[in-house]
Amino acid sequence: MIHLAKEDIRHTLGKFVVTGMGVGMLLGIVLIMMGVYRGMIADAEVLLNDLNVDLWVVQEDTLGPFAEASRIHEDLKYTVKGFQEIDKSEALTFQNLQLPLQLQDKKMAVFAIGYDVYGKINPINQNRLIDGRALQNDHYEIVVTDKTGYKVGDKIELGRNFFTVVGVTSGSVASGGDPLVYVSLKDAQELQFTYANKRVQTDRARGLLNKDAHLVNAVVATIKAGYDVDEVARDLRKWQHKSVYTRAQQKVVLTRNVVEKSSKQIGLFTVILIGVATIIIALIIYTMTLEKMKEISIMKLMGLPNGVIVRMIVEETLILGVLAFVFGNIFAGLIYDKFPKNVLLNAADSSLLFVVVVIASILASFIGVKKVVNADPTAAIGG
């Protein structure tokens, strides 16, 4: 007898819709949180997919530049290339920079990749290049993302020099969600390893020389067809005394060691928000049940079975949950692209949330059901 639930909802339609919208906003935030997690995973894989290499050679006993500091000599790329199983190898640098924004007195955090312009491994995905070209010169050229607001031909001051924007990409982000920019390996080494003039002067007075100018953060390589990547990685570890990660292992480093803590935090917030939404639904249904206790007592006095009344309460709770779910999807769809980092909404997460909402709604109805079952029919007599 679903018409009982329909009639009761029609009687309190305004409160029902407003409650559904309020709970829906909470569920919308839950969807956004799930989308942020999906976005973090997708962002973590962008650079791995764009580079498309088989091996990452980094400083011994480190997890590599995405998780901790790693410094190795640039010429290690020639040693790696000397292995018969290796097809191509190149040196790369990775560093966080503060990029000055045009016409604004502030800076944007970016993740800079330095690579050999004349090398055989290019980290710039040509499919992401929406304007201009990739780097062609050893010095003072930079490729930025569209999020920076720069256009081809603009000048950017970094360190002691001015760089000319020669290309603009879209969707290029680091594992932390910061935009990626690309500079030549020589420029990147100068930005990362060359000290300020005063520091150089002071070091020389102390008899110290800067020997870091030819360091890099990682050497990446591809292997020839027919060789096992895990065996090649073991050989490199054994003979070069470096930490070597396959593409699959580097993905684990990014998704577990780098993103894991954030994912746990997001998961905790998601559970809390779902719990709050369940409590709100339970309180609203309980309040609505209290408001019609006299009517429920009359129905029980007339001989209406408890099961019919309980069904009405459960149906109202489910309708409220589904209404909130619909509002939540609409709310999430309206605001997800306003967030500064990548938010990916997908049908699988939405379907999972729907199942959770249905279960939570059924659980929330128990308070109202308990009140109905314990209702005294004689309370209807005498008002």
C-alpha positions in Angstrom: 0.0 0.0 0.0 2.5 2.6 -1.2 -0.3 5.1 -1.5 -0.1 5.6 2.3 3.5 6.8 1.9 2.5 9.0 -1.1 -0.3 10.6 0.8 1.9 11.3 3.8 4.6 12.8 1.7 2.1 15.0 -0.1 0.9 16.2 3.2 4.5 17.4 4.2 5.9 17.9 0.7 7.8 21.1 1.4 9.7 19.6 4.4 10.3 16.4 2.5 11.9 18.2 -0.6 14.0 20.6 1.5 15.3 17.7 3.6 16.1 15.8 0.4 18.0 18.7 -0.9 19.9 19.2 2.3 20.9 15.5 2.6 21.5 15.6 -1.2 24.2 18.3 -0.7 26.0 16.0 1.8 25.8 13.1 -0.7 27.0 15.4 -3.4 30.1 16.2 -1.3 30.6 12.5 -0.8 30.6 12.1 -4.6 33.0 14.9 -4.9 35.3 13.3 -2.4 35.2 10.1 -4.3 35.9 12.0 -7.5 38.9 13.8 -5.9 40.4 10.3 -5.0 39.8 9.1 -8.6 41.4 12.3 -9.8 44.5 11.8 -7.6 45.0 8.3 -9.0 44.5 9.5 -12.6 46.9 12.5 -12.0 49.5 10.1 -10.5 49.5 8.1 -13.7 49.7 11.0 -16.2 53.5 11.3 -16.2 54.0 7.6 -16.2 51.8 7.2 -19.2 53.3 10.1 -21.1 56.9 8.9 -20.5 55.9 5.3 -21.3 59.2 3.8 -20.1 60.0 0.4 -18.7 62.6 1.2 -16.0 63.3 3.9 -13.5 66.9 4.1 -12.1 67.2 6.2 -9.0 69.5 6.8 -6.0 70.2 3.6 -4.0 67.8 2.8 -1.1 65.3 5.5 -2.2 61.8 5.4 -3.7 62.7 7.9 -6.4 61.9 11.6 -7.0 58.1 11.3 -6.6 58.5 10.1 -3.0 61.9 11.3 -1.7 65.1 13.0 -2.8 67.1 11.2 -5.4 70.4 12.3 -6.9 72.5 10.3 -9.4 75.1 11.3 -12.0 73.8 12.2 -15.4 76.4 10.0 -17.2 74.7 6.9 -15.6 72.4 7.0 -18.7 75.4 5.9 -20.8 76.2 3.0 -18.5 72.5 1.9 -18.5 72.4 2.2 -22.3 75.5 -0.1 -22.4 73.4 -3.1 -21.2 72.5 -5.2 -24.3 68.8 -5.4 -23.1 68.4 -1.6 -23.1 66.9 0.1 -26.1 66.9 3.8 -25.0 67.9 5.6 -21.8 67.8 9.3 -20.8 68.4 11.4 -17.7 65.6 13.4 -16.1 65.2 16.0 -13.4 62.1 16.7 -11.3 61.6 19.8 -9.1 58.9 22.0 -7.6 58.9 25.5 -8.8 56.9 28.7 -8.1 55.9 30.1 -11.4 55.1 33.8 -11.5 51.6 34.5 -12.9 51.0 37.1 -15.5 49.6 40.5 -14.3 49.3 39.1 -10.8 51.5 39.6 -7.7 51.5 35.9 -6.8 52.9 32.6 -8.0 51.6 29.2 -8.9 53.1 25.9 -7.7 54.2 23.8 -10.7 56.2 20.6 -11.2 59.1 21.0 -13.6 60.6 18.2 -15.7 64.0 18.6 -17.3 65.0 16.4 -20.2 67.5 16.2 -22.9 66.0 18.1 -25.9 68.1 16.0 -28.3 67.5 12.7 -26.5 65.3 9.8 -27.6 62.8 9.9 -24.7 60.5 12.9 -24.7 58.2 13.3 -21.7 55.9 15.7 -23.6 52.8 13.9 -24.9 52.2 15.3 -28.3 48.5 14.6 -28.0 48.3 17.0 -25.0 50.1 19.8 -27.0 47.3 22.3 -27.9 49.5 25.2 -29.1 53.1 25.7 -30.2 55.7 23.0 -30.2 58.0 20.9 -27.9 61.4 22.1 -26.8 64.1 22.4 -29.6 66.9 24.3 -27.9 69.1 23.6 -24.9 68.4 26.9 -23.2 65.6 29.4 -22.2 62.6 27.6 -23.7 59.7 26.3 -21.7 56.5 24.4 -22.3 53.6 25.1 -19.9 50.1 24.0 -19.3 47.0 26.0 -20.1 46.3 26.3 -16.4 49.2 28.7 -16.0 47.5 31.3 -18.3 50.6 31.7 -20.4 50.5 31.7 -24.2 53.1 31.0 -26.8 55.7 33.8 -27.0 55.3 35.0 -23.4 58.4 35.5 -21.2 58.7 33.9 -17.8 61.5 34.7 -15.3 62.9 31.7 -13.5 66.1 31.9 -11.5 68.5 34.2 -13.2 67.1 33.9 -16.7 64.0 34.6 -18.8 62.3 31.7 -20.6 60.2 31.9 -23.7 57.0 29.9 -23.8 57.2 27.8 -27.0 54.3 25.3 -26.3 51.1 24.9 -24.3 49.7 21.6 -23.1 46.4 20.5 -21.6 45.8 18.0 -18.9 49.5 17.7 -18.0 49.7 17.3 -14.2 52.0 15.8 -11.6 51.1 13.2 -9.0 50.1 15.9 -6.5 47.8 17.6 -9.0 50.2 20.5 -9.8 50.6 21.5 -13.4 53.6 20.2 -15.3 56.1 22.4 -17.1 59.0 21.3 -19.2 62.5 22.8 -19.6 65.7 21.5 -21.1 67.9 19.3 -18.9 70.7 21.9 -18.8 68.3 24.7 -17.7 66.7 22.3 -15.1 70.1 21.4 -13.6 71.0 25.1 -13.3 67.7 25.8 -11.6 68.0 22.9 -9.2 71.7 22.5 -8.5 73.3 25.9 -9.2 73.6 28.2 -6.2 73.2 31.9 -5.9 76.2 34.1 -6.6 76.8 34.9 -2.9 76.6 31.2 -2.0 79.2 30.4 -4.7 81.4 33.2 -3.5 81.2 32.0 0.1 81.8 28.3 -0.9 84.9 29.3 -2.9 86.3 31.2 0.0 85.9 28.0 2.0 87.6 26.0 -0.7 84.3 24.3 -1.8 83.3 23.8 -5.4 79.8 23.1 -6.7 80.0 19.6 -8.1 76.2 19.1 -8.4 75.8 20.7 -11.8 75.8 17.3 -13.6 73.4 15.5 -11.3 69.9 14.3 -12.2 67.0 12.8 -10.2 66.4 9.7 -12.3 67.5 7.8 -15.4 64.6 6.2 -17.4 65.0 3.5 -19.9 63.1 1.2 -22.3 64.1 -2.4 -23.0 64.3 -4.2 -26.3 61.6 -6.7 -27.3 62.0 -10.2 -26.0 63.6 -9.3 -22.7 62.0 -9.7 -19.3 61.8 -6.3 -17.6 62.1 -7.7 -14.1 65.3 -9.6 -14.9 66.8 -6.5 -16.5 65.9 -4.5 -13.3 67.6 -7.1 -11.1 70.7 -6.9 -13.2 70.9 -3.2 -13.0 70.4 -3.3 -9.2 73.1 -5.9 -8.9 75.8 -4.2 -11.0 75.0 -0.5 -10.6 74.1 -0.4 -6.9 71.0 1.7 -7.6 67.4 1.3 -6.8 65.6 0.2 -10.0 61.8 0.2 -10.4 59.7 -1.2 -13.2 56.8 0.8 -14.5 54.4 -1.3 -12.4 56.5 -0.8 -9.3 56.7 2.9 -9.9 53.0 3.0 -10.2 52.7 1.4 -6.8 55.1 4.0 -5.4 52.9 6.8 -6.7 49.5 5.3 -5.8 50.5 3.8 -2.4 53.4 5.8 -1.0 52.4 9.2 -2.4 48.6 9.1 -2.6 47.8 6.6 0.1 47.7 9.0 3.1 45.5 11.4 1.2 43.2 8.5 0.1 42.8 7.4 3.7 41.9 10.9 4.7 39.3 11.2 1.9 37.9 7.8 2.8 37.5 8.9 6.5 35.7 12.1 5.5 33.4 10.1 3.1 32.4 7.6 5.9 31.7 10.5 8.3 29.5 12.3 5.7 27.5 9.2 4.9 27.1 8.7 8.7 25.8 12.3 9.1 23.4 11.9 6.2 22.1 8.6 7.7 21.5 10.3 11.1 19.7 13.3 9.4 17.4 11.0 7.5 16.7 9.0 10.7 15.9 12.2 12.6 13.6 13.5 9.9 11.7 10.2 9.6 11.4 10.0 13.4 10.1 13.6 13.6 7.6 12.9 10.9 6.5 9.7 12.7 6.0 11.6 15.9 3.9 14.2 14.1 1.4 11.5 13.0 1.4 9.3 16.0 -2.3 10.0 16.6 -3.1 9.0 13.0 -1.0 5.8 13.4 -2.8 5.0 16.7 -6.2 5.4 14.9 -5.1 3.1 12.1 -4.0 0.5 14.6 -7.3 0.9 16.5 -9.1 0.3 13.2 -7.2 -3.0 12.9 -4.6 -2.0 10.3 -1.7 -4.5 10.7 1.7 -3.2 12.0 3.3 -4.5 8.8 1.3 -2.0 6.6 2.3 1.0 8.8 5.9 -0.2 9.0 6.0 -0.5 5.2 4.8 3.1 4.9 7.6 4.3 7.2 10.3 2.3 5.3 9.0 3.5 1.9 9.1 7.1 3.0 12.6 6.7 4.2 13.7 5.0 0.9 12.0 7.7 -1.1 13.8 10.4 0.9 17.1 8.6 0.4 16.6 8.2 -3.4 15.5 11.9 -3.6 18.6 12.9 -1.7 20.7 10.7 -4.0 19.2 12.5 -7.1 19.8 15.9 -5.7 23.4 14.8 -4.7 24.2 13.8 -8.3 22.9 17.1 -9.6 24.8 19.1 -7.0 28.0 17.2 -7.7 27.6 17.7 -11.4 27.2 21.4 -11.0 30.3 22.1 -8.9 32.9 19.4 -9.6 34.7 21.4 -12.3 35.0 24.4 -9.9 37.6 22.6 -7.8 41.3 23.5 -8.4 42.4 19.9 -8.7 41.1 17.1 -11.0 37.8 15.6 -9.9 36.6 12.5 -11.8 33.0 11.4 -11.4 32.1 8.0 -12.7 29.1 5.8 -12.8 30.6 3.0 -10.7 31.1 5.3 -7.7 27.6 6.7 -8.2 26.1 3.2 -8.3 28.1 2.2 -5.2 26.8 5.3 -3.4 23.2 4.5 -4.4 23.5 1.0 -2.8 25.0 2.6 0.4 22.2 5.2 0.5 19.5 2.4 0.2 21.1 0.4 3.0 21.5 3.5 5.1 17.9 4.6 4.5 16.6 1.2 5.6 18.8 1.4 8.8 17.5 5.0 9.4 13.9 3.8 9.2 14.3 1.5 12.2 13.9 4.4 14.7 10.5 5.3 13.2 9.5 1.6 12.9 10.3 1.0 16.5 8.0 3.9 17.5 5.2 2.6 15.3 5.4 -0.9 16.6 5.3 0.4 20.2 2.4 2.8 19.5 -0.6 2.3 21.8 -3.9 2.2 19.9 -5.8 3.5 22.9 -3.9 6.8 22.6 -6.2 7.7 19.7 -9.2 7.8 22.1 -9.8 11.1 23.9 -7.4 13.1 21.7 
